[in-house]
């Protein structure tokens, strides 16, 4: 017999009827994008890619795996994916930038899949992210971020000099060049 859950089912945008809520599934994704089940690594990439394909974000910010039969929470240390390879087409304002994630998903930087740069707490180091799908991001690996930065240039944006790049007709800031006094 199933024990009653003390936690309410999460609110999530899901295309269809939500299955039974099972609570915590015992799955964790660490900051390096490695998946664990009750502390043991899940080493089969095919299994991890299958789980990744049913990954959703609840409105409270948590992560869920949702299959036709059940739904449950998983723990994510930072974001679930890493952008591990970059591809470009065109140049300058006509450039299109795409990334391959560690789950072999392709994402093109555009208005629906923007780049975002967050500063690391305490260190101030930039942490670059790209939206993969609604509410789910990939963090760019350091080498991919350096490759991306090499493609950028200065733009005047509302009186400020901003360093960034163009992709799919939109400008994505990577940082400011003029420091405040």
Secondary structure by P-SEA (a helix, b strand, c coil): ccccccccccccccccccccccccccbbbcccccccccccccccaaaaaaaaaacccccccbbbbbcccccbbbbbccccccccbbbbccccccbbbbbbccccbbbbbcccbbbbbbbcccccbbbbbbbccccbbbbbcaaaaaaaaaabbbbbcccccccccccccbbbbcccccccc
